[in-house]
Amino acid sequence: MRAITAQNREADDHGLSLTELPYPSAAENDVIVQVHAAGFLRGEPDWPGTWTDRAGRDRTPSVLGHELSGVVVELGYGTTGLTVGQRVFGLTDWRRNGSLAEYAAVEARNLAPLPADVDHMTAAAAVMPGLTAWQALFDHAHLQTGQTVLIHGAGGSVGSVAVQLARETGAHIIGTGRASDRDLAGTLGVHEFLDLDGERLEDAGEVDVVFDVIGGEIRDRSTTLLRPGGTLVTVAEPPTIQPRDGRAIFFVVEPNREQLTQLATRLREGRLTPLVTSVRPLADAPAAFSTRGRTIITVAAE
């Protein structure tokens, strides 16, 4: 099969290339998915898990990408809950070969059924942003109706999904970003928008929840906006300042079938639209790691 692999940790381009690899084998409780569409994060070549397995052993050449949508073509021993021929989408393990390939071995529990009327590109684009936003807002911050939430990067791939989920909850939403993000954020449902280049963050006033995807000074200044008992959740880096009467939490997104199922329902009903900047074929994926915006890779045809 063809796959995009990283082969040199020290090289500027990390040795990213289109490579011929053996067809993957399905371990116990795995499925083999024929990948139709895949997503990735540009920072993956810098992650330790890209280069070593859970025992610390070198695993190059390593297949990048961890978001996928496709069709189950094989079941591993003991696998239940999915069937051959079923459309699925989900998140692959950080320390196993990923989704930028024609076929991927994935733990069945990390996948959810995909409705027939949701296309693979849309599904793949929703995986990482959807799970990240869901877990930040609901699992960690426990966002509730009537609360005020500040969402940084409201015009980005994760922030835009967070805005849409928070809107359904009935929260008051303050979005931040560049001036060019204002119109998109307004369309998605923010009630107020702050241009971080030209407006003061402190003008947002008090909030119950902050969802941070930026880190650094913005994350630290945001802690001062929390009401007593409020929560700041960040995926950028662990917080260095704890609010006086509240919490600041860092987390790494995890696969979750139930949450994927909730996301699939919203995609099907048109209640959730993931951000996609460009779509490229598998062979163009190495170049996409150096571009801005949200790129989805198409692999197999529907």
Secondary structure, DSSP 8 states (H G I E B T S, - for coil): -EEEEE--SSSTTTT-EEEE-------TTEEEEEEEEEE--TTGGGSGGGTB-TTS-B--SEE---EEEEEEEEE-TT--S--TT-EEEEE--TTS--SSBSEEEEEGGGEEE--TTS-HHHHHHHHHHHHHHHIIIIIIS---TT-EEEETTTTSHHHHHHHHHHHHHT-EEEEEE-GGGHHHHHHHT-SEEEETTTS-GGGG--EEEEEESS-HHHHHHHGGGEEEEEEEEESSS--S---TTEEEEE------HHHHHHHHHHHHHTS------EEEEGGGHHHHTTS-S-EEEE-S--
